Amino acid sequence: MTMLDFSFYVTTPRLAITYFNPTKESHIDFTFEMYKDYTKVDENGNIEHIMPGRAAAIELIEARVTEIESTGYGRYCVSVLAPPSGPDDDTANRVQNATPVGLVGLNLRGPGTPPLPDIGINLLPSARGKGYALEAMKGLSDYYDREKGVTELLGYCDDDNTASKKVLRRAGFELLGERNIWVSQKSPAQVVTGEQPKSVLVWTRGLEKDPKDYGL
Ligand SMILES: CC(C)(COP(=O)(O)OP(=O)(O)OC[C@H]1O[C@@H](n2cnc3c(N)ncnc32)[C@H](O)[C@@H]1OP(=O)(O)O)[C@@H](O)C(=O)NCCC(=O)NCCS
């Protein structure tokens, strides 16, 4: 297990990709904002908020840190770079002051799912429609290619998610078809029991073998 270095970042022309930091106020605020309206149904059929407050946001960020530390895969924070404050403003400073707007991840889903990471992206509604999704996906996948030699990727999306389909295609993914995948498994560290595989569109990029060899 490698401890994360929170000074790590990757930049694209407009964005910074960093680890989520449980001690950084802007990351806690963002995580709360992102999920504050998300609900789930509990075992008694009651609707409950998954993000009732800041403590829950910190807990989720801590789980994300552990995920990347233990598996090398997970979800990263996407922020819009602050404009340079002057001629001497360095990139590290602009990253430090960047505004979180979403997350991008390469995720392994755990038992019963294909053994390749799938790329995922989620932006705050106010940050959509500006091409940030493609930029963030490229930034993260280039980093995994360059630093970790990871080039075989999947993408999962719902058939009615037009924006996601366009972005995956533009990022160089090819549509394989509809498959039943255990997408509810968030990660190897967070295996969900009692859920069913779901029918999703599967996209692939850079596969070296036949999709069937990966259970697809
Ligand atoms: C999917 C998502 C990441 C796209 O990010 P984005 O940065 O807004 O993407 P872009 O700005 O490059 O837009 C992508 C394209 O989708 C189109 N689009 C956006 N929302 C749309 C909608 N609701 N219906 C149809 N087309 C839509 C855009 O017009 C654009 O097409 P164009 O370039 O031909 O005009 C973003 O919408 C999002 O976070 N959605 C919620 C989470 C999600 O669904 N994630 C994907 C799960 S697999």
The ligand as an ORCA input file, in Angstrom:
! r2SCAN-3c Opt
* xyz 0 1
  C     -21.736     13.100    -19.380
  C     -21.014     14.376    -18.967
  C     -19.796     13.995    -18.165
  C     -20.608     15.129    -20.253
  O     -19.727     16.185    -19.907
  P     -19.618     17.566    -20.676
  O     -18.314     18.185    -20.342
  O     -20.839     18.343    -20.403
  O     -19.558     17.113    -22.167
  P     -19.480     18.066    -23.437
  O     -19.565     19.498    -23.059
  O     -18.278     17.649    -24.217
  O     -20.799     17.659    -24.190
  C     -20.914     16.418    -24.785
  C     -21.994     16.455    -25.868
  O     -23.218     15.988    -25.297
  C     -24.270     16.896    -25.598
  N     -25.224     16.846    -24.499
  C     -25.025     17.294    -23.238
  N     -26.126     17.034    -22.499
  C     -27.019     16.434    -23.308
  C     -28.330     15.938    -23.139
  N     -28.941     15.982    -21.947
  N     -28.948     15.391    -24.206
  C     -28.340     15.327    -25.396
  N     -27.093     15.766    -25.620
  C     -26.437     16.315    -24.586
  C     -23.597     18.210    -25.759
  O     -24.368     19.093    -26.531
  C     -22.326     17.794    -26.473
  O     -22.588     17.522    -27.809
  P     -22.056     18.481    -28.987
  O     -20.607     18.740    -28.698
  O     -22.286     17.684    -30.210
  O     -22.876     19.717    -28.870
  C     -21.884     15.315    -18.116
  O     -23.056     15.585    -18.811
  C     -22.240     14.740    -16.746
  O     -21.522     14.899    -15.786
  N     -23.392     14.044    -16.656
  C     -23.835     13.399    -15.415
  C     -23.021     12.177    -15.056
  C     -22.965     11.156    -16.167
  O     -23.958     10.860    -16.797
  N     -21.772     10.607    -16.351
  C     -21.518      9.596    -17.325
  C     -21.780      8.265    -16.714
  S     -21.169      6.998    -17.762
*
